[in-house]
Amino acid sequence: MISFCIHMRFSPDDRDEVTELLLRLTEASRQESGCVSYIPHRVEGDPDRVIIYEQYKDAAAEAAHRNSEHFKEYAVGGLFQKMLERRRDDLHALA
């Protein structure tokens, strides 16, 4: 199992568009056979920070996500164009 969080920051001017892109990306990503969990969050008290918690069955499933048409459209062509910061934290389950 592969688990990680993506941390992003956006301009307040892009808040509505970012929300729409996240909703579309989430809906499509959750349909992927290798996607276990895909949950976007806004940070309480800082609505221009977004954290996406993602889990995939294996590395192949994660690669399939990154190579999907919806990822290319909504993430690469949308969110990546708007983000001011991005960080990935890989997670390792304790149990």
C-alpha positions, 0 to 999 in steps of 0.5 A, spaced: 500 500 500 502 506 498 500 512 502 501 520 502 499 527 502 500 532 497 500 539 500 498 545 496 497 553 497 493 557 492 491 564 491 485 566 494 483 569 487 483 562 485 479 558 490 472 557 486 476 554 480 481 550 485 475 547 488 471 545 482 478 542 479 479 538 486 471 536 485 472 533 478 479 530 480 476 527 486 470 524 482 474 521 477 480 518 481 476 514 486 473 510 480 480 508 479 481 500 480 487 501 484 485 507 488 484 505 495 482 513 498 482 520 495 480 525 500 482 532 499 481 537 505 482 544 506 486 547 512 481 549 517 483 557 518 487 557 512 482 556 506 487 557 501 491 551 503 489 544 501 491 537 503 490 531 499 490 524 502 491 519 497 492 511 498 493 506 492 494 499 492 501 499 489 506 503 485 503 501 478 496 503 481 499 510 483 503 510 476 496 509 473 493 515 476 499 520 474 498 517 467 490 518 467 487 523 462 483 526 468 490 527 472 493 530 466 487 535 465 485 537 472 491 536 476 497 538 471 493 542 466 489 545 472 491 545 479 499 545 477 498 551 473 494 555 479 499 552 485 503 557 489 507 551 493 507 544 493 509 538 497 509 531 498 509 527 504 510 519 503 507 516 509 508 509 512 503 505 516 505 503 524 500 498 524 
